[in-house]
């Protein structure tokens, strides 16, 4: 008699995958929700402000499009171009100040997070991360059926190294530290991170997605250590959120291990465009300086509003805590066509909201609307 096959394992796995709440779809839903609300209120959708994803508005879209057009005209898209990745790694190495052997390029730093989790974790292992921090670490670890251990920052938002070391076990394979940290905005000293790397028998993954907006990067120092991987992205400072490009910087042995297993998912267009953009680095540096000036103005303006606690930031966003109901403030902005990030009730910092540093006129619209909402109670 033929045994009836069972797909219970598939149903169980699908249930886990369906519960994954870390995709781009929720951002799409948020944007659609605001557009629908704007239509109902007869508000021009062109006036909707999207300040929830930490994109860089200070780079000219026209400048990027001109460079992209040049790249496309130079390419034969019918062909594979493995040499393009070599050229890309050399350009990135020059930018970071390390050997090209220390670079692993990918289609976004989140792909690298996924790759690292899949390569180094097995069922029963555990991962430590500071909290609050970037949600993707916990989401990816859960898919691997490993244990995620969150260690809260100290009250002054510094690393609690002692608590991290107490959580570490022989099955701890990864330690995630985001610096500058999303959502607290503060950057950690390399001496602290280095001391932590010395003590753990794990890979320390240092996520520097916002490093260009901070005072420094530790990537060139990190490559001297065999158990540190630094993640970088072009979605923030370089204004390429729509292109999806990220890279890892690590000791040559560790970088080779990553590069040997990463899927061939980086397009020739992306590789060539990144090289070309790096040859116009002054465009990027100028936009970063403008963003940093506007960031400080935004922080000062928020601090002038009664009933708001504002956190310092070394990134291109500002996190703040309204003393009134944060959900109500978020909805009030949403209903007026302004999308920011509702962070919910987080460890250490509580119920907070996060706003991208936009162009001056964007920030003015956001600030004026926020004042009205808080005044209305």
Beta strands, then each sheet from edge to edge (+ up, - down):
strand 1: 49-50
strand 2: 103-106
strand 3: 126-131
strand 4: 147-152
strand 5: 172-178
strand 6: 203-207
strand 7: 228-233
strand 8: 246-250
strand 9: 308-310
strand 10: 317-322
strand 11: 338-339
strand 12: 341-346
strand 13: 350-356
sheet 1: 1+ 11+
sheet 2: 2+ 8- 7+ 6+ 5+ 3+ 4+
sheet 3: 9+ 10- 13+ 12-
end
